[in-house]
Amino acid sequence: METHCSFSSTESFWTKLDYKLCHKVEARGHSGGIWILIAQHSQLVTSEVAVSPQAITFRVHQGHKEWSCTTVYASPSYNLRVQAWSHIKSLRSQISTPWILIGDFNEIVSPSECRGGLFSLSRASQFVQLIDECNLLDLGATGLRFTWYRNQLGFALAKRLDRALCDTQWQTLFPNAFVENLCRVYSDHCPLLVRCGGLSEPKKDRPFRFQAAWATHKGFEKIVKDAWIRSTPTLVNGLNIVRKEAIEFNRNVFGNIFSRKREIQAKLKGVQLELEKRQSESLTRLETKLQEELNEVCLLEEFLWFQKSRKKWVQFGDRNTTFLHAQTISRRRRNKIRGLFLPDGTWHTDPEVLKREAIQFYSNLFSEDPQGHFVDMKYGAPPQLGAEAVASLLAPITKEEVRRAVMCMKSFKAPGPYGFQPFFFKQYWPIVGDELWRTVNEAFVNGSSDSSLLETLVVLIPKVDYPVHLKEFRPISLCNVAFKVISKVIVARIRPFLNDIIGPFQGSFIPGRGMTDNSILAQEAINFIQKDKSKLGSLALKIDLEKAYDQINWNFLQATLWKFGFPERIIKLIMWGVTNSSLSVLWNGSKLPSFAPTRGLRQGDPLSPYLFVLCMERLALRINELNREGCWNPIHLSPGGPPISHLLFADDVILFSQATNDQVQVMASVLENFCTVSGLKINIEKSKFVVSKGVPSSRLEHLEQTLGIEHTPKFKRYLGIPMIQGKAKISDFHHVIDRINNRLASWKGRLLNKAGRLCLISSVVTSIPLYNMQSLWLPQEVCNKINQASRTMLWAKASSSRYWSLVGWNTVTRPKEFGGLGIRESRQVNISLIGKLIWDLLHSPQKPWVKILQAKYLHGESVLHAKKSKGASQVWNNIVKALPFLRQGFYPNLGAGNSSLWYEDWLGSRLLCREVPYVHISDTDRTVP
């Protein structure tokens, strides 16, 4: 407890409450004190370890458990607070027991932990460094998001200053522990309640899960084969029999891995104790046998935690069992729902109340509002699938096609209600493959199959760090593998033809397009709007669609498929899969009663993203029609370049037009009509629009009233990319640094061997910053921090942040074939990724962003001769900045003897064949030696 008074003045009060004082640091002036109180009749025994003005550390004896606790009240003064950090670092080397730290640290680790006020990256970095050096992890919290509130000069400030940190030993000792941020009453801080044992819940109705470790047993394949022979000839019956036999096998043959491990260890210890007393050939053979059995069980244990951890980058067999176990506990704690605010504003932790509310919430979410007769949008005919695409969709299903669909799935993806992951079908393909192929073929021939294939579990994935409302979870559907194979076959057949029917300004899930294309167009458009000095001005409206996938109207979906010319049999199959499903929410591992949806697409069905793209294209087609009619005036980023009226990427929508009242009314009318027929809803609070600086305030107010959406000076991000105007700052990339620090947390390095650390570094540094690097030049300090995080993870010891690099950084960053470790240096990666943009400017003239950049900056010249342009966008400035490092690599290589004389860019501006009237046919293959 953090205090601002002496204990003697309140001792009688605590005595009446049956509490006694164990340890204390008295308050001094405005500096708060710390009291450690314990119930008079508590069975806990504490002993003091260390005391400082800002922390008390004591050891707790709880039955057979022993652990250490540090209570912290870090000073609001930064100069004094760093003394607390030094004290805590010194404790790390003294404490060998499981360790938890609780209290007011008066610091935050990222901008997401504050609302209002300024964020200091340097101070946050020191706090993160403390957490890393001590190998700690954040226990997180339920309840209120911020633990400190204050109204200052009419502005509300809120921060997460209070938290609980622990090491992996303490997390393993108390795997169900969690922190609850309670309501503030007489203080500006929230009390923290740490529940070591979690909340008691009734026995869970846990669905069946196939354990991949069973496949390592020699007899399990025979069980699958025998079960398949005994089953009636359907896939569903075969899986049901295998499930029943697998449960019996696990109970009677395979057994509990952990108890087997303990039993073998006990026997091995007894044998080795006996061998210390006397030599025995039989005991030596028994010791060898037990060691082999222990090694086998350890591999099974690693397999179990490997499957549960869901970590794609970890290599099985590297003996990272402790890491996988800790990662699984951490993931479960993060995903577990312990309390929520209900619609009436009350906070509840009762599991039964929360389950009833979850069923009600998601039943309503996936239920269509009562409507009259469905009336589709009115506009011109969209482009239809060609004869080749229709023939591809209706072609007979081959067994190889089904096998490819299975083999491309991730083996340990969470399974559907049947409980069998793709691993099962891969492992036993010779046994189950024929029946799976017959099931898929039946579905394509008849337009339907066994409806039990459509049963679906819905898991709730947090969209924010500390969700407190059901709307802050993303419902992800876990479909049965057989149904996912059907969807994947449809996707594989239709995907090659999507470029023919989807417009160029929609980028998601279309071959050859991506998020970077849309982000470049958005940055160019926003740069144009900010600098537009025309009388009418320009406008960009960024729309957030609320629960987009979950609210698609099924009539609208079916009408869309007809409009695009899908074959009747395929439409019947798609609508069978959409309209006949049943959903059951998986609540903390417990399966809740199912319900039948009447709208929406399931996130988790491989086909859903493509169906959603087709639905969103209806909006694009309507906008294009209004463009042709002259009712919608798009913006022109450059003379001669293509106009741009919209950008679509899944449910991320940006609309562009002139900033006039008439244009905004047209825009509002189109959106209203589209939302009415599609079932989608606009989230007004999260939607914003920007206009040119020259738009008068009176007109701006009218635009806000017409749209019902607030104006904002600038968009912070689009598709995760900062919308930077001017020079890039470190603060623009805080989100990148935070994510890397979280993923490369030192406690993970402490549990991983060198090979595991290397895989983690390669995975994280390959995935997290690359998206931003594709179009933005990261500030050097950001690159340095990324490199520093990699070096620390690779070389740092568990007990200290100090380390000695065994190999120089220049060697580490070499490719493995040249004697390095393959870790890529951030700046070099950044330059090479921007080089991909230069490559597209040279070789992909059909891309919309390439057309715009060529018209705006190049004016017929080669990008290899590009120069800085006044008022240019960040993207163009970044291309020009990277060009000196890359230019030489884009020129033809003399001496190789395979460079074309006429069809290479020898002049650095255009192909040589374009400089002559014609090239004789006999000279077209001429090369340069």
N, C-alpha and C positions, 0 to 999 in steps of 0.2 A: 504494500500500500504506500502510495506517494502522499506525503503530508506536508503541511505548512505550520504545524504547531508542535509543542512538546508532548511526549507521551504521558508525562505525569498529569497533565491537565485533563486527559481523557481516560486514564486508567480505570477509574470506577465504572465508566460506561462500558468498556470492553469486558470487565469482570462480570457485569450483569448479563452480558450476552454469552457468557461462558467461554470467553477467549482469553488466552494468556500470551504474553510477549515472549518471543524467542530471541530475536535479533533486531537491532535497530541502528539507524544513523539519524541523529536528530537534525531538524531543520535549522539552518543558519541564515537569518535575515530573510531575503527573498528566495534563497536557495532551498528547495524542498528536501524533506527527509524521507527515509524509508523505514517502514515497520514490517516485521515478519511476525504474524499472529497465527496461532494454532488453537484448535478447539481443546478445551480442558481434558476431555476424555478421548482424544484422538490416539490411535495406535501408532501414528507416525513418530519416528525418532529423528531429530535433526541435530547436526553438529556443525559448528561454524568452520569455514575454510579460509575465507579472506574477506576483508572489509575495506572499502575505500569510500571517499565522500560521495561517490555516485553509483555505487553498487555493493551489494552484499551477496556473497557466495556461501552456500551451506550444502551439506550432504544430507540426503534423505534416506532413511532405512524404512522400507515398507514391506514387512514380511521377509521374503527371500530376495526381494528387489532392492537394489541400491543404486542411487543416481544423484547427480549434483544439479543444483538450481542456482542461477544467478538472477537476482532481481535488480533492475536497472532504473535509475532516474538520471538520465544524461542531462547535463546543464543546457539551458537555452542559449548560453554563450558559446559560440563556436570555439573560442580559444580554450575554454575549460572542457568542452565536449571531447576534443581530441585526446585529452588526458584519460577520459573514460575508455576511449578506443584502445589506447596503449595498455591500460590495466586489463581489459578483456583479452587482448592478445597474449599478455603474460600468463593469464589463467589457462589458456589452451594447453600449454606445455605442462601445467601442474595437474590437470584433471584427466584421469584415465577412465572414470566411470561415465555412463551415459549422461548427457549434459543438455539442459534446457535453460534459455535466457528469456525472461519475461519483463516487460516494463515499458516505460516511456523513453524511447531512444532519441526523441526530438530531431529526427531526421527521416527523410524519405529516400527511396531508391530510384524512382522514375517519375516523370511528369504525370502519369496516370494516377499517382497517389496523392495528388493535390488538385484543388479547385480554387482558382483565384491565387493571387500572389505570384512571386517569381520562383522559378526552379533553378537551383544551382547545380550544374553538372559536376563541378569540381568537388563540392561537399558530398554529393550523392556518390561520386566515385570512391571517395574515402570510406564511406559506409559500406559500399559493395565490397571494397577491398577487405575491410574487417570481416565481413561475412565469409568471404572466400578464404582468407588466411586461417580462419578458425574452422573451416570445413562445416559450415552451418547451412541449414535450409529453413525457409520460411514456412511455418505451419499454416499460413493463411488464416482466414476467419470467415465466419458466417455472421449474419446480422448486418449492422450498419457498415457502410463501405469506408467511411472516414471516422477516425477516433478522436479528432480534435476539431472544434468549431469555434469561430469567433466572428462577431460583426464588428468591422473596423471601418469607421467613416462611411457607414451605409453599405459597405461591400461585405458579402459573406465569404469568409475564408474557411477552408476545410482541408485537413491533411490526415494522413494515416501515420501518426507519430508513434503509436503504441503497437507492439507486436510481440509474438513469441517466436523465438528461433531455437532450433535444436540440431543436434548432430544425428547421423544415421543410426548410431547405437540407441539413442533415446527413441527414435522413430520405430526401430525394431522392437524395443521393449514395450512401447505403447502404440501398436499399429492403428488403433481406432481412435487415438486422441485427436481432438480438434479444439479450436478456439472460437468462442462466441463473443462478439462485441455487443455488450449490453447497452441499454438506453442511458443517456446522460440525465442526471437529475439536478444535483447541486454543483456540478463541476463542468468545466468546458471540455473535459476528457470523458471518454466512454470507459467504464470498467471492463476489464478483460476476464473472461471466465474460461479457464483451461480444463476441459473434461478429459482426464487421462484414459478413462475406460469407455468413452463414447456414450451414446444413449442406448438404453436397452430396447431391443426390437424383437417382435415375435419371430419364430423360425421362418426363414424365407422359403417361398415357393420358387426355388432356383430352377431354371430350365436346364435340360440336359446339354452338356458340352462334350464333344469328342476331344479326348486328350491325345495329343500327338505322340506323347511318350508311349502310349499303348503299342504304336506301330513298331517300336524297337523290340517288343517281345516276339520270340520266334513263333509262338502259337497263335498270335492274333490274326494273321492273314488267313489261317484255316477257319477261324471263327467267322470271318467276313464271307469267305467262300461258301461254307456250309449254310450260313444264314441266307445267302443269296439263292442257293439251290432250293432251299425249303420254301422260299417266299413265292407267292403267286406272281405272275409276270407283270408286275408294275413297280416302278421306282419307289413309290411311296411305301408300299408294303415291305419291300426289301430294306429300306432305311429304318422302318419301325422295328423289324426283327433284329437288325444289327444293333440298334440302340438298346434293345432289351438284353441281348446277349453281352454287349459291352459293359453294361451295368453289373451283370453277374460276374463277368470276367474280372472287373476291377475289384469287386468285393471279395471274391474267392481265390483268385490267382495272383493278380498283379499286386494288390494290397496298397497300403498307404506308404508312399515313398519315404516320408519323414520318419515314421516309426521303424521302417526297415533299416534306414540309415543309422538310427540310434541303436538298434539291436545289433547290427553288424559292428559298429564302433565299440560297443560294450564287449562283444565276444573277442574282437581283435585286441582290445586292451588287456583282457584276461589272459589271452594266449601269450602276449608279449611279456606280461608280468611273470608268467610261469617260465618262459624262456630265459628270463634273467636269473632264475634260480638253477635251472638245469637245461642241458642240451637234449633235444629230442627231434629225430627226423620227422616223426609224424606231426609234431606241433609246428615244425618249420613248414611242412607242406600245407598244414591248415592255415598258417599265417599268410602264406602266398595266396591261397584260395580266397581267404577273407579280404585280402587287399584288392584282389581282382573284383570281387563282389562289391566292395565299397566304391571302387572306381566306376563300376557300372551304374550303381545307384546314384553317385554324384553326377554322372552324365544325364541320368533320367531327371534328377532334380533341376539341373541346368535347363534341360529341355522344357520342363514344366514352367519355370519362371521366364524362359525365353518366349514361350507362347503367350503367357499372361502379360508380359511387359509391353508387347506390341511394338518393340523397337526394331525398325527395318534395317538399321545400319550395323547392329551388333552381329558379329560372326559367331554362329553356334559352334561350340567346341573350344572357344578361347578361355573357358573357365571364368566367366564374369558373373557367376551365380549370385554373389553378394550384391553386385550392382543391379542385376535384373530384379532381385527380390526388393531392394530398396526402391527401385523405379516403379515397381508394381504397387507397393504400399503408397508411394507418393501420388501416383495416378488415381488410385482408388479414393484417397483422401480428398483430392482435388475435385473429383467427379461426384462424390457422395453429397446428397442433399439432406441437410439436417434441420433446416428451418427456412421459412419463406414468409414474406408479407402476402396476405390474402387480399382480394379485391377491396375489402372493407377497410384496409389499412392496418389490420391487426397482425402481429407477429406470432407464428405458430411453429411449434417443434413436434407436436404430436404426430407420429407417423400415419395414423389412420386418417386424421383430418387432412394431412398433406396428400395422401393417396386419393381420397375422394375429390379433392380440389383438382388434382392432376387429370383424373379421368374426365371431370367436367370441363376443364379448360381445353383439353385437346379434342374432346368430342365436339365442342363448339367450334374450335378452329377448323376442323376438317368437315364441318357440316354447312351445306349450302343454305343461304337465307331464302325463305319462301319467295318465289317470284312467279310471274305469269309466264306467258309463252315466250320462249327465247327468240330474240330478234338479233341477227348477226350484223356486223359492221357493213356499211355500204361503201364500196370503192371498186376500182377496176380489178380485173382478174390478175392474180399473182402469177409469176412464172411457175409452170408445172414441171413435174418430173418428166424426163425424157423417156423414150422407149427403152434405152439401155438400163436406166435406173429401175424401171418397172420390171423388166426381165430379171434383173439381179435380185429384187425383192421376192419374186415368185419362183425363183429357181429351187430345185429340190435340195433338201438339207443333206449334206454329206457328213459322214462320221468324222472326217478330218477337220471339218469346219467346227464341229462341236468340241473336239479335242483341243483345237487352238484356243477356243474361247475359255476353256477350263484352265489350260496351262498359262494363260496370260494373267490370270487372277493372282493376287497376293495370297500366299498359302494360309496365313494365319489371320486373315481378316475376320472380324467378329461374325459368327454364324447367325443364321435365322432361327426360327422356332424349332426346326428339326435338329439343330445342334451340330451339324456337320460342316466344317470349314472346307474351303477348296483343297486343302492339304489332303483330306480323306479321298477325294475324287482323283487327285493326282497320284497318290500313293497306290490306290487300288483300281486304277483305270482299266487294266486287263479284265477285272471282275465286273465292275459296275458300268463301264463305258458303253456297252451295247444298249443297256436299258436306259441310260441317260440320253443317248442319241435317239432312241425310239420315242421317248417322251417329248423331246424337242421337235422331232419330225411330226408327231401327232398334233402338236400345238400349231405348227405352221400349216398343216393340211386342213385341220378342222376350224382353226381360228380360236381354239380354246383347249384346255386340258383339265387335269384334276384341280379343283378349286383350292384344295389344301396347300398347293404350291404357293398360293398367294398370301398365306398367313404371314404376318410381318410383326417383328418386335420393333419398338420405337425407343431408342436410347436418347437421353437428354444431355447434350454436350454444351457446357457453359460457353456463352459468347463473350462474357466479361470475366475478369479475375474473381470477383466475389458476387455471384448472382444472388439476388434476394427476391426476384419475381419470376414467375414461370415464363414470362415473355422474354427473359434474358437467357433462355436455353434454346438451342437449335435442335429440333426433333429430327434425328437421323434414323432412317428405316434400315433394319437388318433383314434383308430378303433371303429366302432360301436359295441355295446355290443353283438348283435346277431352273428356277425362274430367272435368275440373273444370267444364266447361259442363254436363255431365249432372248432376253433383252440385248445381250452382247452380240448375238448373231444379227439381230435387226440393225444394231448400230454399225457393225462391220460392213453391212451391205449398203446402208444409206449414206454413210459418212463421205465416201468419195464423190458424191454428187451434190453435197450441200452448197458448194461454191456456185452451182448453177442456179440455185433458188433463193439464196440468202444474200442480201445486199452487201456492198463493200464496207459499210460503216457499222456492221455488227461483227464483233470479233471473237466471241466465246465459242469454243468447241468446233470451230471450222478449220479444216486442214489448211496450213500455211498462214494462219492468222494467230494473233495472240494478244496478251494484255499490253505488251510494249507498243504495238501498233496503235491501240486506242489511247494509251497514255501520251504518246508523242503528238497525236492529233489534238488531244485535250490541251496540252501545254502550248502548242502553237495557237490554238483558238483563244485561250485565256490571254496569252501575250498580245494577240491582235486586239482583243476587246479592251485591255488595259490601255492600249495606245491609240485606240480609235478616237479621232477628233471630229468625226462627221456630225452633222446636225442632229440626225435621228439617233445615233449611237447604236450599240450592239448589246445583246443580252445572252447570257448562258444560264439555263435552269438545270440544276442538278437535283434529280428526283430520287428519293429513297422509297422503294416499294416495300410495304409492310408484309412480312411473311409471304413473300411472293409465290414460292413453289406451293405452299400449303393452301392457296386460295384460288387456284386456276379453276374456272368453270368448265365442267366436263363437256357440256354442249358446245362451248366455244372451241375446245380442243378438237372435238370430232369434226366440227365445221371447218376448222383450219386444215386438218388432214385431207378432207375432201377438196378444199380449195387448191391445195398444192399437188393434187393428182395422185395421191397414194392409192394403191390397189385396194379394192373392197375387202379382200381377205386379210390383208395386213392391217387395215383399219379395224376390222373386227377383232383381230388378235391383240392389237395395242389397247383397244378400249376394254377388252376382257381383262387384261392385266391391270388396268387402271380402276375399273368400276367394281370389280368383284373381290377386292382385297379386304382383309380384316386387320385391324391394328390393335396391338397390345403394348401399353407403355411398360418399359422395364424400369422399375423404381428401386434404386439402390440394390440391384440384383434380383428383385422380386418381380414376378410377372403379374401385372394387374389384369382385371377382366377386359376382354376385347370389345371393340366397337367397330361398326362399319362406317367408313367415311362416305361422304356424298360429294366431295370436291377435292381438289388438290392433287399434286404430284408428289411421289415419295422421294425424298432426298436419300439416296442410297441405291435406288434403282438406276442401273447404267443408262437406261434410255431417257430418264426424266430430263436431264439437261438439254437434250436435243429436241424434245417435245416443247420445252419452254422457249428455246431459241425460235422455233417455228411460230409459236404464239406471239412472241415479241416482234417478229418480222411483220406481223399484221399492222402494228403501230408504225413501223418504218415505211410500209407500203402506203399507208394513208398519208403520211407526211410527204412522201415523194409525189403523190398525186396532187396534193395541195401546192407543192412547189411548181409543178407543171402548169397548174391552173393560175398561178400568180397570186394565190391567197396567202401563201407562206413565203416570206422573204428570207432566205438563208443568208449566212455571212460568207463573204469572199475573202479568204486570207491573203490572196495575191492575185494580181491580174493574170488571167489565163489559167489559173489553177481551178480545181473543182470546187464548187460551193459546198458548204457543209451545214446541214440542218439538224443532224442528230448523231449521237454516238451511243451504241448499245453494247453492253457486255454483261450477259446474263441479266440480273436484276438491277444493274447500275446503268442509269439513263442520264444523259445530258442532252438538252435541246438548245438549239441556237436560232436566233432570229434578230430582227431589228428591235430596238428597245422602244417600241411604240405601243400605245394603248390598243390599237386595232390588232396588231400582231399577237399581243398577249391574250386577247380575247379569243383569237383563233386557236392559240396554243391551249388555253384552258378548255375550250370546247372539245378539241380532239382528245385531250386526256380524260375528260369526263365521259365521253362516249366510249373510249377504249376500256376504261375501268368498269363501266357499267356492263359491257358485254363479256369481258374477260374474267370478271370477279376480283381483279386486283384492286388494291387500295394504296393510296399515297400517304406516306407518313409525313404529315405536315411539319412536325417539329424538326425532323432531320433533313427535310428538303430546304434548299437555299438557292438564291440566284444572285449573279453579279451583273453589273452593267458598266458601260463606259463612264469615265470620270465626267464627261460633259453632260450627262443626263441630269436635268434640273430636279431638285428635290420634290417639287410639286408633282412631276410626272412619276417619279420614283414611288411616292406614296400611292398613287393611283395603280401602279403596277402591282404593288404589294396587296392592295385591296382586291384587285381582279383575280390574282393567283391564289390569295389566301396564304401566301408563303413569304417569309421574311427575306429581306435583302442582306447580303453579307459583303464586306469589302473584298474578300478573296476566298477561294476554296483552299482549305489546308491540304487536302490530299484527294487524289482520284485513283482508284484501284490500288491503293497503298503507296502511290508515288507522290512525294511532296510537290505541290504546284508552286514552284519557286519563281519569284519575280525579283530580279537583281542577283546579287552575289549569294551563292549557297553558303549557309552557316552550319555550324556543328549542330545547333538545336534542330535543324531540319531533319537530322538523322538520328535523333535520340532513340526512336523506336527500333532502329537497326541495332544500335549498341546494346540496348536493353535486352533484346531477344537473344543476341549472341552471349551476353553475360549470363543470362538465365540458363541457356542450353549448355554453356561451358562452365557451369558452376563447379567450384573446386571439390565439393563433396563427391561429385561423380568421378573426378580424376582419382580421388583417394580409393575408390572401389574398383577402378579399372586397371588392367595391366597396360603396358606401353602400346601394344597392338590395339587394344580397345580405345585408348586415348586417341591414337592416330585416326582410327575409323570415325570417332566422334568429331574430331576437328575437321576432317575432310567432309563429313556429312553436313556439319553446321555451316562452315565457311563456304561450302559449295552451294548451300540452299538459301540461307537467310539474306545476305547482302546482294546476291547476284541480280535479283530483279531490279533493285534500284540502280545497280551498276550498268544495266543495259542501255540506259539513256541519260544518266546523270554522272557528272564528274564529282566523285566524293571528295570533300575537303581532306587534305593530307592528314590532319589530326584524327579524322574518323578512320582512315586506313591504318594509321599507327595503332589505334586502339584495337582494331580487329586483329592485327598482327600480334600485338601484345597479349591479347586473350589466348591466341593460339600457342604462343611460346610458353605462357604460364601453365596452361593445361598440359602441355607436352612434357615439361621439365620439372615443374614445382614438386617438392616433397609434400607429403600429407600433413606434416606438422608445421610447415612454414611456407611463406610466400617467396622466400629467397631461394634462388636456384642457380645452378651453374649449367649452362648449355653444354651438352656433351659434344655437339656438332654446331658449327657456325650457321647462322640463319641463311646465308647464301647457299650453303650446301643442302640445308633442310628443304629449301624451296625448289631444288632441282627435281626434274622427273625421276622416277625410280630407276628407269633404265640408264640414267646417267649418274647413279650413285646417291641420289637424294631420297627424301621421304615422300615427295609428291605433294607437300603442302604448298598451296599457291600463294604468292605474294599479292596482297590486295590491290595495289596500284596497277600491277601488270595485268591482273584479271580485269580490272576496270577498263583499262585501255583496250584490251583485246575484245571485250564485249561491245564497246562503242565502235570498234572496228567492224562488227557485224552490221551496224547501221550503214557504214561506208560501203560495205559489200552490197547491201540491198540497194543503195543509191546507184550503184553501178550495174546491178544485174536484175533488179526487180522493179521495173518501171511501172508495173500494173498496180502496185500498192498505193492506196490513197495518200498516205503520208509522204511517200516518195514523190508523187506528182506535185504535192503542195510545196515541199521543200525545194524541188527543182525549179518550180515556177517562181517561188518567192526569193530564193537566194542565188541560184546558179545561172538562170537565164541562158540555158543551152550549153554552158561550160561544164567540164568534168568536175566532180567533187574533189578530185585529187589536186585541183588548183583553187579550192575553196579558201575564202578569206573572211575575216571578221566583218560583221555587218552591224552598223549602228542600230540599236533597238532590237537586235535579234533575240530570239528565244533562248532559254537555257539549253535546249537540245542542240540547236545549231552551234552555239558557242562551245559546247562540249565536243562536238564533232571536229570543229576547227582546232581545238586544244589537243585532241588526240592524234590528229592527222600527221604531225611531224614524226611521231613514233612509228607510224604504220605505212606511210606513203611508199617507201621503198618496196614493201612486200606486195603491193598491188601492181607494180610494173612487171612486164614480162621478164623472165629470167633468161638472159643470154647465155649461150654455151650448152644448154640442155639439148637443143636440137629438135624440140617438139613444139615450139611456139609458132603459131600461124602467122604468116607474113601479113595477110589481109585482115584477119579477124581478131587481132589483138590491139590494145590501145597503146600503140607505140608513141603517140604524140602527147599522151596525158590528157587529151581532151575528147577524142572520139576515135572510132575504128578507122584504120587506114583505108579500107574499102570505100568509106564514105567521102574520101578526098579525091577519088578518081571517078570518071564517068561510068566505067564498067570494069569488071574483072572477067577475063576470058576463062571459060570453063576449065581449060587445061591448067590454069594457074591457081585455082581455088584451094588446092591442097598443098600449096607451096609452104614450106616451113623455113625458119631462120636457124642456121647452125650455131 
